[in-house]
């Protein structure tokens, strides 16, 4: 078994918190992301003044053709659960995402704070 690989990155956007948060919501669907098959809101509620949303995003696999022949057809689409909590009072947006299938290839967990 190989040890997990952890990647960290940091980006500073020269835009307001509102602009970056709205951009997150408008990222799908768009004509430049043709690998996204669907983006559905599963749950949305307001708790303690914070907007809590769970989305299910279905993506096409982006693997080289030589590797795709080893991937079973039921895993050609990747299901991603994205949870976001937007706190407009403190101007904080926390987004977590992880793949629900294709974990035999890779388990991807992403955490963003805006």
Secondary structure as GFF3:
##gff-version 3
##sequence-region A 1 114
A	DSSP	alpha_helix	17	25	.	.	.	ID=ss1
A	DSSP	beta_strand	36	47	.	.	.	ID=ss2
A	DSSP	beta_strand	50	60	.	.	.	ID=ss3
A	DSSP	alpha_helix	65	68	.	.	.	ID=ss4
A	DSSP	three_ten_helix	73	75	.	.	.	ID=ss5
A	DSSP	beta_strand	77	87	.	.	.	ID=ss6
A	DSSP	beta_strand	92	99	.	.	.	ID=ss7
A	DSSP	beta_strand	109	113	.	.	.	ID=ss8
###
